């Protein structure tokens, strides 16, 4: 892809394709978080248990992460226009179908197909931006894509919570219909027809496809189910981990030795793409991790419902709508690496602002950290994508897009799994420390129990033994709540630390010559 002058105009048709494709990516990513916000309601409606209900999200994520690396090759086989439009239509059909699921089995199958078709929309939007737009205009396209990559996960719980509380959980699937039809119309009107190349199926990297699909499916399942199954204390998780490790090692060997590999892994050896992938993985870790941690905190500690949680999280998304359109101009005026650095510093700072939480730490206290986080995410994503993919040849665009988007999603899966375990372990740690001084031999403890016993006796409990028992239980609950608050504070520190590492990776990026303006000459 050649460098072009900043003033080169882009046909309206191309912009329609870019906007239509990024709208599709936005919807595909939104459907991860919008469903998570309403999972309890869906589980109750279809009779799924708490443990098994997690597969409503897991099936979508597994299918999505498998299909992302396949999209570049399949788009060449079936033609970009046909492949994208068919999958966009399937995504809409199965979105609506999910609203009519009657049991867990149906929902898992429908969500998996929805994820498999939706997963196509994410890297294809990225590919269209880096192949159809000239280099000088790519920051604008990548800013649009940032709305799907960072804004959609942030606003998902807000939309999901509002629809579930006011309209019913089915509407989290119906909400895809109108924007989906707009997307289909834009793609059909703007993408050029091209012939299929079905002959590529015979020459396909089938060993690579098989090992990748098995490895990623096993790895995603391990990450989703590991905490619930006690990680390597479970033979099921151990077996899946072995399958994932063996399959992914074989996949790497196959890709490095195949004549026509599914993915060009050698792109990772390019300095900017390699370090960009590391930063992007950690961004996924923190982005999806914080969207997981905040609702957990607000629900467990503050007792918020899904709609209230959504309104708190709205401030991690709404400022991005205002700021993201200005990011391409910032990239023209300043070195893009500086914009990325400021973004990661702010994103990290937003987490460090939450490391001294108390029982009174709620919506008002979270407002400024959430706004700072929104600004940081908006500044970091588009410039990082631009620098990482600068200089990628047209024939490698599919591989670059697949790897870049897959690693962000994988970072999110690793982040949520790690944070679930970290949160549980830190709660145990703090509980043990806080419980140690609490003893019946301690005067303060006896006084506290006596006061609580008197309180319960004066509030409807006639039996002194029952009142005393409730007093002890109340003290235990208070200790556990405080331990959880401290554990959440530790978890935000871990998120901030991950972003500091991402910042270090960004400092190792080389200034690319292909970007326009202050970021490129």
C-alpha positions as CSV (number, residue, x, y, z in Angstrom):
1,X,0.0,0.0,0.0
2,X,1.5,3.2,-1.1
3,X,1.7,6.5,0.8
4,X,-0.6,9.2,-0.7
5,X,-0.8,12.9,-0.1
6,X,-2.9,14.1,2.7
7,X,-5.2,16.0,0.4
8,X,-6.3,13.0,-1.6
9,X,-10.1,12.7,-1.7
10,X,-11.8,9.4,-0.9
11,X,-14.9,8.5,-2.9
12,X,-18.2,8.7,-0.9
13,X,-18.8,5.0,-1.7
14,X,-15.6,4.1,0.2
15,X,-16.7,6.0,3.2
16,X,-20.1,4.3,3.1
17,X,-18.3,0.9,3.1
18,X,-16.1,2.0,6.1
19,X,-19.0,3.3,8.1
20,X,-21.2,0.3,7.3
21,X,-18.4,-2.1,8.2
22,X,-17.5,-0.3,11.5
23,X,-21.2,-0.3,12.4
24,X,-21.2,-4.1,12.0
25,X,-18.1,-4.4,14.2
26,X,-19.7,-2.1,16.8
27,X,-22.8,-4.4,17.0
28,X,-20.7,-7.6,17.2
29,X,-18.6,-6.3,20.1
30,X,-21.6,-4.7,21.8
31,X,-23.3,-8.1,21.9
32,X,-20.6,-9.4,24.3
33,X,-21.3,-6.9,27.0
34,X,-25.0,-6.2,26.4
35,X,-25.8,-9.9,27.1
36,X,-23.5,-10.1,30.2
37,X,-25.5,-7.2,31.8
38,X,-28.7,-9.3,31.5
39,X,-27.4,-12.8,32.1
40,X,-29.3,-13.3,35.3
41,X,-32.6,-12.5,33.7
42,X,-31.9,-14.7,30.7
43,X,-30.9,-17.6,32.9
44,X,-34.2,-17.3,34.8
45,X,-36.3,-17.1,31.7
46,X,-34.8,-20.2,30.0
47,X,-34.3,-22.2,33.2
48,X,-30.5,-22.3,33.2
49,X,-28.5,-22.7,36.4
50,X,-26.0,-20.1,37.5
51,X,-23.0,-22.3,36.5
52,X,-24.4,-23.5,33.2
53,X,-25.8,-20.1,32.2
54,X,-22.2,-18.8,31.7
55,X,-22.2,-20.7,28.5
56,X,-24.6,-18.2,27.0
57,X,-21.7,-15.8,26.9
58,X,-18.9,-18.4,26.5
59,X,-20.4,-20.0,23.3
60,X,-20.5,-16.6,21.6
61,X,-16.9,-15.8,22.6
62,X,-15.6,-19.2,21.6
63,X,-17.2,-18.9,18.1
64,X,-16.1,-15.3,17.7
65,X,-12.4,-15.9,18.6
66,X,-12.2,-19.0,16.3
67,X,-13.6,-17.2,13.2
68,X,-11.6,-14.0,13.5
69,X,-8.3,-15.6,12.3
70,X,-10.2,-17.2,9.4
71,X,-11.8,-14.1,8.0
72,X,-8.9,-12.9,5.8
73,X,-8.7,-16.2,4.0
74,X,-12.5,-16.8,3.7
75,X,-13.0,-13.3,2.4
76,X,-10.6,-14.2,-0.5
77,X,-12.4,-17.5,-1.1
78,X,-16.0,-16.1,-1.2
79,X,-15.1,-12.5,-2.1
80,X,-15.2,-9.7,0.5
81,X,-18.6,-8.4,-0.5
82,X,-20.4,-11.7,-0.5
83,X,-18.7,-13.0,2.7
84,X,-19.3,-9.8,4.7
85,X,-22.9,-9.3,3.6
86,X,-23.9,-12.9,4.1
87,X,-22.4,-13.0,7.6
88,X,-24.0,-9.6,8.5
89,X,-27.4,-11.0,7.5
90,X,-26.8,-14.2,9.5
91,X,-25.8,-12.1,12.5
92,X,-29.1,-10.3,12.4
93,X,-31.2,-13.5,11.8
94,X,-29.6,-15.3,14.8
95,X,-29.7,-12.2,17.0
96,X,-33.5,-12.2,16.6
97,X,-33.6,-16.0,17.0
98,X,-31.8,-15.8,20.4
99,X,-34.8,-13.8,21.7
100,X,-37.0,-16.9,21.0
101,X,-34.8,-19.5,22.7
102,X,-36.8,-21.7,25.0
103,X,-34.0,-23.6,26.8
104,X,-30.3,-23.5,27.5
105,X,-29.4,-25.8,24.7
106,X,-31.1,-23.7,22.1
107,X,-29.6,-20.5,23.4
108,X,-26.1,-21.9,23.4
109,X,-26.4,-23.1,19.7
110,X,-28.0,-19.8,18.6
111,X,-25.4,-17.7,20.5
112,X,-22.6,-19.7,18.9
113,X,-23.8,-19.1,15.4
114,X,-24.4,-15.5,16.2
115,X,-20.8,-15.3,17.5
116,X,-19.5,-17.1,14.4
117,X,-21.1,-14.6,12.1
118,X,-20.6,-11.6,14.3
119,X,-16.9,-12.4,14.7
120,X,-16.5,-11.9,10.9
121,X,-17.6,-8.3,11.2
122,X,-14.8,-7.2,13.5
123,X,-11.7,-7.9,11.5
124,X,-13.4,-7.2,8.2
125,X,-14.1,-3.7,9.2
126,X,-10.4,-3.3,10.2
127,X,-9.3,-4.8,6.9
128,X,-11.5,-2.5,4.9
129,X,-10.0,0.5,6.7
130,X,-6.4,-0.4,6.1
131,X,-6.9,-1.6,2.5
132,X,-9.6,0.8,1.0
133,X,-8.5,4.1,2.6
134,X,-5.3,5.8,1.7
135,X,-2.7,6.1,4.5
136,X,-3.5,9.8,5.1
137,X,-7.2,9.0,5.8
138,X,-6.7,5.8,7.8
139,X,-6.6,7.6,11.2
140,X,-10.2,8.8,10.5
141,X,-11.3,5.2,9.7
142,X,-9.4,3.8,12.7
143,X,-11.1,6.5,14.9
144,X,-14.5,5.2,13.7
145,X,-13.3,1.6,14.4
146,X,-12.3,2.7,17.9
147,X,-16.0,3.3,18.6
148,X,-16.5,-0.4,18.2
149,X,-13.4,-1.5,19.9
150,X,-13.5,0.7,23.0
151,X,-16.8,2.5,23.1
152,X,-19.0,-0.6,22.5
153,X,-17.7,-2.6,25.5
154,X,-18.1,0.5,27.7
155,X,-21.6,1.3,26.7
156,X,-22.9,-2.3,26.5
157,X,-23.9,-2.7,30.1
158,X,-25.7,0.7,30.0
159,X,-27.8,-0.3,27.0
160,X,-28.3,-3.9,28.3
161,X,-29.3,-2.7,31.8
162,X,-31.8,-0.2,30.6
163,X,-33.5,-2.5,28.1
164,X,-33.7,-5.4,30.5
165,X,-35.1,-3.3,33.4
166,X,-37.6,-1.4,31.2
167,X,-38.5,-3.7,28.3
168,X,-37.3,-7.2,29.0
169,X,-34.2,-9.2,28.1
170,X,-35.4,-10.1,24.6
171,X,-34.9,-6.5,23.6
172,X,-31.1,-6.8,23.9
173,X,-31.3,-8.9,20.8
174,X,-34.1,-6.9,19.0
175,X,-31.9,-3.8,19.4
176,X,-29.7,-5.2,16.6
177,X,-32.4,-5.1,14.0
178,X,-32.6,-1.4,12.9
179,X,-28.8,-0.6,12.8
180,X,-28.3,-4.1,11.3
181,X,-30.6,-3.3,8.4
182,X,-28.8,0.1,7.9
183,X,-25.5,-1.7,7.9
184,X,-26.7,-4.3,5.3
185,X,-27.9,-1.5,3.0
186,X,-24.6,0.5,3.3
187,X,-22.5,-2.6,2.6
188,X,-24.7,-3.8,-0.4
189,X,-24.5,-0.3,-1.9
190,X,-20.8,0.4,-1.5
191,X,-18.8,-2.8,-1.8
192,X,-17.7,-3.8,-5.3
193,X,-18.6,-7.2,-6.6
194,X,-15.7,-9.6,-7.3
195,X,-15.5,-13.3,-8.3
196,X,-15.2,-16.1,-5.8
197,X,-12.0,-18.1,-5.7
198,X,-13.3,-21.5,-4.6
199,X,-10.1,-23.0,-5.8
200,X,-8.4,-21.6,-2.7
201,X,-10.4,-24.2,-0.7
202,X,-8.3,-27.0,-2.2
203,X,-5.1,-25.2,-1.3
204,X,-6.3,-24.1,2.2
205,X,-4.1,-24.5,5.2
206,X,-6.4,-27.1,6.7
207,X,-4.0,-28.4,9.3
208,X,-3.4,-24.9,10.5
209,X,-7.2,-24.2,10.5
210,X,-7.9,-27.4,12.5
211,X,-5.2,-26.9,15.1
212,X,-6.0,-23.2,15.5
213,X,-9.8,-23.8,16.0
214,X,-9.2,-26.6,18.5
215,X,-6.5,-24.7,20.4
216,X,-8.4,-21.4,20.6
217,X,-11.7,-23.1,21.5
218,X,-10.0,-25.1,24.3
219,X,-8.1,-22.0,25.5
220,X,-11.2,-19.8,25.6
221,X,-13.1,-22.5,27.5
222,X,-10.3,-22.9,30.0
223,X,-10.3,-19.1,30.6
224,X,-14.1,-18.9,30.9
225,X,-14.6,-22.0,33.1
226,X,-11.3,-22.1,35.0
227,X,-12.2,-20.1,38.0
228,X,-15.5,-21.9,38.5
229,X,-13.8,-25.3,38.2
230,X,-10.9,-24.4,40.6
231,X,-8.4,-24.2,37.7
232,X,-5.9,-27.1,37.7
233,X,-7.6,-28.7,40.6
234,X,-10.1,-29.9,38.0
235,X,-9.1,-32.8,35.6
236,X,-11.5,-31.2,33.0
237,X,-9.5,-28.0,33.0
238,X,-6.1,-29.9,33.0
239,X,-7.2,-31.9,30.0
240,X,-8.4,-28.8,28.1
241,X,-5.2,-26.9,28.9
242,X,-3.1,-29.7,27.5
243,X,-5.3,-29.8,24.3
244,X,-5.0,-26.0,24.0
245,X,-1.2,-26.0,24.5
246,X,-0.5,-28.9,22.1
247,X,-2.8,-27.5,19.4
248,X,-1.5,-24.0,19.5
249,X,2.1,-25.0,19.5
250,X,1.3,-27.2,16.4
251,X,-0.5,-24.3,14.9
252,X,2.5,-22.0,15.3
253,X,4.9,-24.7,13.8
254,X,2.5,-25.2,10.8
255,X,2.1,-21.5,10.1
256,X,5.9,-21.0,10.1
257,X,6.5,-23.9,7.8
258,X,3.5,-23.9,5.4
259,X,3.9,-22.7,1.9
260,X,0.6,-20.7,2.1
261,X,-0.2,-20.3,5.8
262,X,-3.5,-19.2,7.2
263,X,-1.8,-16.3,9.1
264,X,1.5,-14.7,8.4
265,X,2.9,-15.0,12.0
266,X,6.2,-13.5,10.8
267,X,4.5,-10.1,10.9
268,X,4.9,-10.3,14.7
269,X,8.7,-9.9,14.2
270,X,8.2,-6.5,12.8
271,X,8.9,-4.0,15.5
272,X,5.9,-1.8,15.4
273,X,3.4,-4.6,14.8
274,X,4.9,-6.9,17.4
275,X,5.0,-4.3,20.2
276,X,1.6,-3.0,19.0
277,X,0.1,-6.5,19.5
278,X,1.6,-6.6,23.0
279,X,0.0,-3.2,23.9
280,X,-3.3,-4.2,22.2
281,X,-3.4,-7.5,24.2
282,X,-2.9,-5.6,27.4
283,X,-5.5,-3.0,26.4
284,X,-8.0,-5.8,25.9
285,X,-7.0,-7.2,29.3
286,X,-7.7,-3.8,31.0
287,X,-10.7,-2.8,28.8
288,X,-12.8,-6.0,29.2
289,X,-11.3,-6.5,32.7
290,X,-12.6,-3.2,34.0
291,X,-16.0,-3.7,32.4
292,X,-16.1,-7.0,34.3
293,X,-14.8,-5.6,37.7
294,X,-16.9,-2.4,37.9
295,X,-20.4,-4.1,37.7
296,X,-19.1,-6.8,40.1
297,X,-18.2,-4.1,42.6
298,X,-21.4,-2.1,42.2
299,X,-23.6,-5.1,42.4
300,X,-21.9,-6.9,45.3
301,X,-20.9,-4.0,47.5
302,X,-23.4,-1.2,46.7
303,X,-26.4,-3.4,45.7
304,X,-27.0,-1.7,42.4
305,X,-29.3,-3.3,39.8
306,X,-28.3,-3.7,36.2
307,X,-29.9,-0.3,35.1
308,X,-28.0,1.6,37.9
309,X,-24.8,-0.1,37.0
310,X,-25.3,0.8,33.3
311,X,-25.7,4.5,34.2
312,X,-22.4,4.4,36.2
313,X,-20.6,2.8,33.3
314,X,-22.1,5.2,30.8
315,X,-19.4,7.7,31.8
316,X,-16.7,5.3,30.6
317,X,-18.3,5.4,27.2
318,X,-20.1,8.7,26.4
319,X,-17.0,11.0,26.6
320,X,-15.4,8.8,23.9
321,X,-18.2,9.9,21.5
322,X,-17.1,13.5,21.9
323,X,-13.3,12.9,21.9
324,X,-12.7,10.2,19.3
325,X,-13.6,12.4,16.3
326,X,-10.7,14.7,17.3
327,X,-8.1,12.0,17.6
328,X,-7.1,12.0,13.8
329,X,-6.4,15.8,14.1
330,X,-4.2,15.1,17.2
331,X,-2.3,12.5,15.2
332,X,-1.7,15.1,12.5
333,X,-0.4,17.7,14.9
334,X,1.6,15.5,17.3
335,X,3.7,12.4,17.2
336,X,1.2,9.5,17.3
337,X,3.3,7.8,19.9
338,X,2.9,10.7,22.2
339,X,-0.9,10.5,21.8
340,X,-0.8,6.8,22.6
341,X,1.4,7.4,25.6
342,X,-0.9,10.0,27.1
343,X,-3.8,7.7,26.4
344,X,-2.3,4.8,28.3
345,X,-1.1,7.1,31.2
346,X,-4.7,8.3,31.6
347,X,-6.2,4.8,31.3
348,X,-3.7,3.5,33.9
349,X,-4.4,6.5,36.2
350,X,-8.1,5.9,36.1
351,X,-7.5,2.5,37.7
352,X,-5.0,3.8,40.2
353,X,-7.6,6.4,41.3
354,X,-9.7,3.4,42.6
355,X,-7.1,1.7,44.8
356,X,-8.3,3.3,48.1
357,X,-11.9,2.3,48.0
358,X,-14.2,2.4,51.1
359,X,-17.8,1.3,51.7
360,X,-19.0,4.7,50.7
361,X,-17.3,4.5,47.3
362,X,-20.1,4.5,44.8
363,X,-21.4,6.3,41.7
364,X,-20.3,9.8,42.7
365,X,-16.8,8.7,43.6
366,X,-16.4,6.7,40.3
367,X,-17.5,9.5,38.1
368,X,-14.0,11.1,37.5
369,X,-12.1,7.9,37.3
370,X,-14.6,6.7,34.6
371,X,-14.3,10.0,32.7
372,X,-10.4,9.8,32.8
373,X,-10.6,6.2,31.6
374,X,-12.9,7.2,28.7
375,X,-10.4,9.9,27.6
376,X,-7.5,7.5,27.9
377,X,-9.2,4.8,25.8
378,X,-10.2,7.2,23.2
379,X,-6.6,8.6,22.8
380,X,-4.9,5.2,22.8
381,X,-6.7,3.0,20.4
382,X,-6.7,4.6,17.0
383,X,-3.1,5.8,17.1
384,X,-1.9,2.4,18.3
385,X,-3.8,0.7,15.5
386,X,-2.3,3.2,12.9
387,X,1.3,2.7,14.1
388,X,1.0,-1.1,14.4
389,X,-0.4,-1.5,10.9
390,X,1.7,1.2,9.1
391,X,3.7,-0.4,6.4
392,X,1.6,-3.6,6.2
393,X,1.4,-4.7,2.6
394,X,-2.0,-5.3,1.0
395,X,-1.5,-9.1,0.8
396,X,-0.7,-9.2,4.6
397,X,-3.7,-6.9,5.6
398,X,-6.0,-9.9,6.4
399,X,-3.4,-11.5,8.6
400,X,-2.6,-8.3,10.4
401,X,-6.3,-7.5,11.0
402,X,-7.0,-11.0,12.2
403,X,-4.0,-11.1,14.6
404,X,-4.6,-7.6,15.9
405,X,-8.3,-8.1,16.7
406,X,-7.9,-11.7,17.9
407,X,-5.2,-10.7,20.4
408,X,-7.3,-7.9,21.9
409,X,-10.2,-10.3,22.4
410,X,-7.9,-12.9,23.8
411,X,-6.4,-10.2,26.1
412,X,-10.0,-9.6,27.3
413,X,-10.6,-13.3,28.0
414,X,-7.3,-13.7,29.9
415,X,-8.0,-10.5,31.8
416,X,-11.5,-11.5,33.0
417,X,-10.2,-15.0,34.0
418,X,-7.2,-13.6,35.8
419,X,-9.2,-10.9,37.6
420,X,-11.9,-13.4,38.8
421,X,-9.2,-15.5,40.4
422,X,-7.2,-12.6,41.7
423,X,-10.3,-11.0,43.3
424,X,-11.2,-14.3,45.0
425,X,-7.7,-14.9,46.3
426,X,-7.3,-11.3,47.6
427,X,-10.7,-11.5,49.4
428,X,-9.5,-14.6,51.2
429,X,-6.2,-12.9,52.0
430,X,-7.8,-9.8,53.5
431,X,-10.5,-11.8,55.3
432,X,-7.8,-13.8,57.1
433,X,-6.0,-10.7,58.2
434,X,-9.2,-8.9,59.3
435,X,-10.6,-12.0,61.1
436,X,-7.4,-12.7,63.1
437,X,-7.9,-10.0,65.8
438,X,-11.6,-10.7,66.1
439,X,-11.9,-13.0,69.1
440,X,-14.4,-13.6,72.0
441,X,-11.4,-13.0,74.3
442,X,-11.1,-9.5,72.9
443,X,-13.0,-6.8,74.9
444,X,-13.9,-4.7,71.8
445,X,-15.3,-7.8,70.1
446,X,-17.5,-8.7,73.1
447,X,-18.8,-5.1,73.4
448,X,-19.6,-5.0,69.6
449,X,-21.5,-8.4,69.9
450,X,-23.4,-7.1,72.9
451,X,-24.4,-3.9,71.1
452,X,-25.6,-5.8,68.0
453,X,-27.4,-8.3,70.2
454,X,-29.3,-5.5,71.9
455,X,-30.1,-4.0,68.5
456,X,-31.6,-7.2,67.2
457,X,-33.6,-7.8,70.5
458,X,-35.1,-4.3,70.1
459,X,-36.0,-4.9,66.5
460,X,-38.3,-7.9,66.7
461,X,-36.1,-10.8,67.8
462,X,-37.3,-12.1,71.2
463,X,-34.8,-15.0,71.8
464,X,-31.4,-13.7,73.2
465,X,-29.6,-16.7,71.7
466,X,-30.9,-16.1,68.2
467,X,-30.1,-12.4,68.6
468,X,-26.5,-13.2,69.7
469,X,-26.1,-15.5,66.7
470,X,-27.3,-12.8,64.3
471,X,-24.8,-10.4,65.9
472,X,-21.9,-12.8,65.2
473,X,-23.2,-13.4,61.6
474,X,-23.4,-9.6,61.1
475,X,-19.8,-9.1,62.3
476,X,-18.7,-11.8,59.9
477,X,-20.6,-10.2,57.0
478,X,-19.1,-6.8,57.8
479,X,-15.6,-8.3,57.8
480,X,-16.2,-10.1,54.4
481,X,-17.6,-6.9,52.9
482,X,-14.5,-4.9,53.9
483,X,-12.3,-7.7,52.6
484,X,-14.1,-7.6,49.3
485,X,-13.7,-3.8,49.1
486,X,-9.9,-4.1,49.7
487,X,-9.8,-6.9,47.1
488,X,-11.5,-4.7,44.5
489,X,-8.9,-2.0,45.3
490,X,-6.1,-4.5,44.7
491,X,-7.8,-5.6,41.4
492,X,-7.8,-2.0,40.1
493,X,-4.1,-1.8,41.0
494,X,-3.5,-4.9,38.9
495,X,-5.4,-3.3,36.0
496,X,-3.3,-0.1,36.3
497,X,-0.1,-2.2,36.4
498,X,-1.0,-4.0,33.2
499,X,-1.5,-0.7,31.5
500,X,1.9,0.6,32.7
501,X,3.4,-2.5,30.9
502,X,1.4,-1.6,27.8
503,X,2.8,1.9,28.1
504,X,6.4,0.5,28.1
505,X,5.6,-1.5,25.0
506,X,4.4,1.7,23.3
507,X,7.6,3.5,24.2
508,X,9.5,0.9,22.1
509,X,7.4,1.7,19.0
510,X,9.4,3.3,16.1
511,X,8.0,6.5,14.5
512,X,6.5,5.3,11.2
513,X,7.1,7.3,8.1
514,X,3.7,6.5,6.6
515,X,1.5,8.5,9.0
516,X,0.5,12.0,8.0
517,X,1.0,15.1,9.9
518,X,2.9,15.4,13.1
519,X,2.7,11.7,13.7
520,X,4.3,10.7,10.5
521,X,6.9,13.0,8.8
